[in-house]
Amino acid sequence: MIGIVGALDVPIIYYSVEWWRGLHPKVLKVSGGQGLDPAMARTLALCSITFILLFFLFLLLRVRLGLLQDQVESLKVLADRRTSHMEPA
């Protein structure tokens, strides 16, 4: 049901910029044909690079965590084998 309502809402969202012009911010045109102020472009680039680096940091940490979990499981298996061989029959 939510998907149907969401699909029907897409054209309303798309055309709302034209229907209610006062509610949407104006697009700024800077000389050179681009619509983004140079200061805003630098900020966007900095934020994009920061989030990409943050993603790779989290990815690296997750890989390290997975390797540590594998080592813990290996040690548990090894400990179980040793205790099973040491128990008196």
N, C-alpha and C positions, 0 to 999 in steps of 0.2 A: 504494500500500500504506500509506504513511504517513497519507494522507487518511482511509482506512478506519479505521485504528487511532485516529486523532484523533477521528473522528466517534463511534466507539464509546466513547471516553473522556469525552465531554461529560456524559452522565448521571452518571457516577461522580464527576466533579469537582463537579457541581451538588449532588448529594446527600451528598457527603463532609462538608459542614458539619454536617449532621444526624447522620450516622453516627458521626463522631469529634468530638464536641463539645469535648473537651479540647484539641484541636490548633488550633482556630480562635479568634481573639480575639473577645471579647464586644463587642457594639454598645452604646455608651454613649448613654443618653438624657439630654438636658439639658432643663431646664424650658423650656417653649415648644414642645415637640414635635419639635424637630430633634435629630438624632443626632450632631451635630458640635459639639465644644467651640468656643467663640468664638475662642480662640487658634489652634486648628487651622484654623478657617474663614479667619482672616486669613492664616495661612501658605499655605493652599491658594490663596487669591486672589492673594497676592503671587507665588507660583510660577507660576500660570497667566498672569498679566500678563507676568512676566519671559519665559516661553517664547514668548508671542505676539509680544512685542517682538523677541526673538531671531530668530524666524521671519521677521519683516518686514525685519530687518537683513540676514539671509542672502538674502532675496528681492531686496532692493535691490542687494546686492553682485553677485548673479548676473545681474541685468539690466544692470548697468554692465559686467560682464565680457562679456556678449553684445554690447553696443554696441561695446566696444573690439575684439572679434573681427571684427565687421563692418567697422570702420574699417581694421583691418589687412588684411583681404581686399581692400577697395577700393584701398588703397595698393599692394598687390601687383599688382593688375590694372593700375593706372595705371603702375607701374614697368615692367611687362612690355610695355605699349604703347609707352612711351617708348624702351625698349631695342630693340624691334623696328623702330621708325622710324629710329633712329640707326645701325643696323648697315649697313655698306656692302653693296651688292647684288652 
